Amino acid sequence: METLANLESFVRSAETGSFSEAARRLALTPAAVSRNVSILEKNIGVRLFQRSTRKLTLTEAGERFLLGVREHLEGLEGAIASVARDTGEPAGVLKLSLSPTFGLTYILPLLPSFMERYPLIRPDWHFENRQVDLIAEGYDIAIGGGFELAPGLVSRPLAPAHIIAVASPAYMARRTLPADPEGLSALNGIVMRSANTGRVRQWTMRNAAGKEMPARLTEHMVFNDPAAICQAALIGLGVAALAVPDVLPWLEAGDLVRLAPKWYADAGAISIYYPSRSLLPAKTRALIDFIVETFEREQLAKRFAGSIG
């Protein structure tokens, strides 16, 4: 009977195409993962991988073996996670992807309390402006918006992703405050270019009555990062259309003012994404529940809603 460690090392290496990435997922060294796979190959008498300095590729026998063991391995891991949840503390490496601005403002400040409650969890957090492949890259959780729900992924909405127009009080001091999105075109726009498409994003806004109107910001300045756009607005360079979470601290402090205050664009939802399993690992469930509890306690979904005006 093969050990669970050998089977886990094989399956994670096959999923990631790398002993090093599998090692990060399993909190082992690459040498240990490679050794476990070699022992497995020796025990069953079959070569499972073709190895090179750059690539790890399944053999035909390895592909058949992966199909045969992956589902059963998931069941074993789920059973172990269930027992761990009942008899011990959540533990292990917890790999999370989240955007820098949102993560630094709203999630990172939760870490001291989370670590005090779950000291055996080791955070491996990646602050990045991209949509990761949770399964292929070995992430336990991602937080963001607009992820494609590939097979095997689950999303849990946290709050709306509403886009609003903002500017600094200094910039608006000698200008008329626009009452609707049409008035935004008369101001200097600070707009964002998509890294994926290369296009400048423009929004269609709506009000509480359901009326829609395009918000055509002039391309006075073009940046590729929402944090930079927010800072440009703060120092009085023009008007920006940003998600409420990206500007909320400065709105509440009075450093930014909202323009066309009854109007917003709906960009979907800010959600927690995680691989679908009948029994989540205790470490993953712990962070999901902790974040959901915090959002409810701090009423962040309500505060992020641009429809409130």
C-alpha positions in Angstrom: 0.0 0.0 0.0 1.4 3.4 -1.1 1.8 6.1 1.5 -0.4 9.2 1.3 2.7 11.4 1.0 3.9 9.6 -2.1 0.5 9.8 -3.8 0.1 13.5 -2.8 3.6 14.3 -4.2 2.7 12.6 -7.5 -0.7 14.2 -8.0 0.4 17.8 -7.0 3.5 17.4 -9.3 1.3 16.3 -12.2 -1.1 19.2 -11.6 1.6 21.9 -11.5 4.1 20.3 -13.8 6.9 21.1 -11.3 8.4 19.4 -8.2 9.1 22.9 -6.8 5.5 24.2 -7.1 4.2 20.9 -5.7 6.6 21.3 -2.8 5.3 24.8 -2.1 1.7 23.4 -2.0 2.7 20.6 0.3 5.0 22.6 2.5 7.9 20.2 1.6 11.2 20.7 -0.1 11.5 20.0 -3.8 14.0 17.2 -3.0 11.4 15.5 -0.7 8.7 15.7 -3.4 11.1 14.2 -6.0 12.1 11.5 -3.6 8.5 10.6 -2.9 7.7 10.3 -6.6 10.8 8.2 -7.2 9.8 5.8 -4.4 6.3 5.6 -5.9 7.7 4.8 -9.3 10.0 2.1 -7.9 7.2 0.5 -5.8 4.7 0.2 -8.7 7.4 -0.5 -11.3 6.3 2.2 -13.8 7.9 5.5 -14.9 5.3 8.2 -14.3 7.1 11.3 -15.4 9.5 12.3 -18.2 12.0 14.6 -16.5 14.1 17.4 -18.0 15.8 20.5 -16.6 12.9 22.6 -17.7 9.9 20.4 -17.8 8.1 17.7 -16.0 5.7 15.7 -18.3 3.5 12.7 -17.5 4.1 9.5 -19.4 1.2 7.7 -20.9 1.2 5.4 -17.8 1.4 8.4 -15.6 -1.7 10.0 -17.2 -3.7 6.7 -16.6 -2.4 6.5 -13.0 -3.4 10.2 -12.4 -6.9 9.5 -13.6 -7.2 6.5 -11.3 -5.9 8.0 -8.1 -6.8 11.8 -8.1 -10.4 11.4 -7.1 -9.6 8.9 -4.4 -6.9 11.1 -3.1 -9.3 14.0 -2.8 -11.6 11.8 -0.7 -8.8 10.8 1.6 -7.7 14.4 2.0 -11.3 15.4 2.8 -11.6 12.7 5.4 -8.4 13.8 7.0 -9.4 17.4 6.9 -12.7 16.5 8.6 -11.0 14.6 11.4 -8.5 17.5 11.8 -11.4 19.9 12.1 -13.0 17.9 14.8 -9.9 17.0 16.8 -7.3 19.7 16.2 -6.6 23.2 15.2 -6.4 24.4 11.5 -2.8 24.2 10.4 -0.5 24.4 7.4 0.5 26.7 4.6 -2.4 28.9 3.4 -1.8 30.3 -0.1 -3.9 33.3 -0.9 -4.1 35.7 -3.9 -5.5 39.2 -3.6 -5.1 42.6 -5.2 -2.5 44.9 -3.6 -4.8 47.8 -2.9 -7.8 45.8 -1.6 -5.5 43.4 0.3 -3.4 46.0 2.0 -6.4 48.1 3.1 -9.0 45.5 4.1 -7.5 42.0 4.5 -3.9 42.4 5.8 -5.1 44.3 8.9 -7.1 41.2 9.9 -3.9 39.0 10.0 -2.9 39.7 13.7 -6.3 38.6 15.0 -6.5 35.7 12.6 -3.0 34.5 13.6 -3.9 34.9 17.3 -6.9 32.6 16.8 -5.1 30.1 14.4 -1.4 30.1 15.3 -0.6 26.9 13.4 -1.6 28.4 10.0 1.3 29.8 8.0 0.2 32.6 5.6 1.6 32.5 2.0 -0.1 35.6 0.6 0.5 37.0 -2.9 -0.5 40.6 -3.6 -1.0 40.7 -7.4 -3.2 42.4 -10.0 -4.1 39.3 -12.0 -6.5 36.4 -12.0 -4.7 33.3 -10.9 -5.5 29.7 -11.8 -6.2 28.4 -8.3 -6.0 24.8 -9.1 -3.0 24.8 -11.4 -1.0 27.3 -9.3 -1.9 25.7 -6.0 -3.8 28.5 -4.3 -6.2 27.8 -1.5 -8.1 31.0 -1.9 -8.3 34.1 -4.1 -10.2 37.3 -3.3 -11.2 39.7 -6.1 -13.8 40.2 -8.8 -14.6 38.9 -12.3 -12.9 35.5 -12.0 -14.1 33.0 -14.6 -15.6 30.1 -12.7 -13.7 27.2 -14.2 -14.8 23.7 -13.3 -13.9 22.9 -9.7 -14.1 26.5 -8.5 -16.7 28.0 -6.1 -17.3 31.7 -5.4 -18.8 33.3 -2.3 -19.8 37.0 -2.8 -18.6 39.4 -0.1 -19.7 42.8 -1.3 -20.6 44.7 -4.5 -18.0 46.0 -6.8 -19.5 49.4 -7.6 -17.6 52.1 -9.6 -18.0 55.7 -8.6 -16.5 59.0 -9.8 -14.3 60.9 -7.3 -12.0 64.0 -7.2 -10.3 66.0 -4.6 -12.0 69.0 -2.9 -9.1 71.2 -4.2 -9.7 70.2 -7.8 -13.4 70.8 -7.5 -13.1 74.1 -5.6 -13.7 76.3 -8.6 -15.7 73.9 -10.7 -19.4 72.9 -10.8 -20.1 69.5 -9.1 -21.6 67.3 -11.8 -25.1 66.0 -11.0 -25.0 63.1 -13.5 -22.4 61.2 -15.5 -22.7 63.5 -18.6 -21.1 66.3 -16.6 -18.0 64.3 -16.0 -16.8 64.8 -19.6 -16.1 68.5 -18.9 -13.4 67.5 -16.3 -9.9 66.2 -16.6 -10.2 62.4 -16.6 -7.7 60.0 -15.0 -8.4 56.7 -16.7 -7.1 53.2 -16.6 -5.8 51.1 -19.4 -6.4 47.4 -19.2 -3.3 45.3 -19.0 -5.2 42.4 -20.8 -6.8 44.3 -23.7 -4.8 47.5 -23.9 -8.0 49.5 -24.0 -9.1 52.4 -21.8 -12.1 51.3 -19.7 -15.2 53.5 -19.9 -18.3 52.8 -17.8 -22.1 53.1 -18.1 -23.5 54.3 -14.8 -27.0 53.8 -13.4 -29.1 55.4 -10.6 -31.5 54.0 -8.1 -34.4 54.3 -10.6 -32.6 52.1 -13.1 -31.8 54.9 -15.6 -28.5 54.4 -17.4 -26.1 57.0 -18.7 -22.5 56.7 -20.1 -19.8 58.2 -18.0 -17.3 59.4 -20.7 -14.2 60.6 -18.9 -11.7 62.4 -21.1 -8.3 60.7 -21.4 -6.4 63.5 -19.8 -4.1 61.0 -18.1 -3.9 57.2 -18.6 -2.5 54.9 -15.9 -2.5 51.1 -15.5 -3.0 50.8 -11.7 -6.0 51.8 -9.6 -3.8 52.8 -6.7 -1.9 55.3 -8.9 -5.2 56.7 -10.2 -6.4 57.2 -6.7 -3.3 59.0 -5.7 -3.5 61.2 -8.8 -7.0 62.2 -7.8 -5.9 62.9 -4.3 -3.3 65.4 -5.4 -5.8 67.2 -7.5 -5.0 66.1 -11.1 -8.6 65.3 -12.1 -11.6 63.0 -11.8 -11.3 59.2 -11.5 -13.8 56.3 -11.8 -12.8 53.7 -9.2 -14.3 50.9 -7.2 -15.7 52.1 -3.8 -13.2 50.0 -1.7 -10.3 51.7 -3.5 -11.4 55.2 -2.4 -13.5 54.6 0.7 -10.9 55.6 3.3 -10.4 59.0 1.6 -14.1 59.6 1.0 -14.8 59.0 4.7 -11.9 61.3 5.7 -13.0 64.0 3.3 -9.9 63.9 1.1 -12.0 62.9 -1.9 -15.5 63.9 -2.9 -18.0 61.9 -4.9 -19.2 63.3 -8.2 -22.6 62.5 -9.7 -23.3 61.1 -6.3 -26.5 59.2 -7.1 -24.8 57.3 -10.0 -22.6 54.2 -10.1 -21.5 51.5 -12.4 -21.9 47.8 -11.4 -18.7 45.8 -12.0 -20.1 42.6 -10.4 -19.1 41.4 -6.9 -16.0 41.1 -4.8 -15.9 37.4 -3.9 -13.8 34.7 -2.3 -12.9 32.0 -4.7 -11.7 28.5 -3.7 -11.5 25.0 -5.1 -14.7 23.0 -4.8 -14.5 20.2 -2.3 -17.1 18.4 -0.3 -14.9 19.0 2.8 -12.7 22.0 2.7 -9.4 21.9 4.6 -9.8 23.3 8.0 -7.2 26.1 7.3 -9.2 27.2 4.2 -12.5 27.2 6.0 -11.0 29.1 8.9 -9.9 32.1 6.7 -13.2 32.1 4.7 -15.3 32.2 7.9 -13.0 34.8 9.5 -13.3 37.2 6.5 -17.0 36.7 6.1 -17.5 37.5 9.9 -15.4 40.6 9.5 -17.3 41.9 6.5 -20.6 41.4 8.3 -19.4 43.0 11.5 -17.9 46.0 9.8 -20.9 46.3 7.4 -18.4 46.5 4.5 -20.9 45.3 1.9 -23.2 48.2 2.8 -20.3 50.7 2.8 -19.0 49.5 -0.6 -22.4 50.0 -2.2 -22.3 52.9 -4.6 -26.0 52.8 -4.9 -26.5 54.4 -1.5 -25.3 57.7 -2.8 
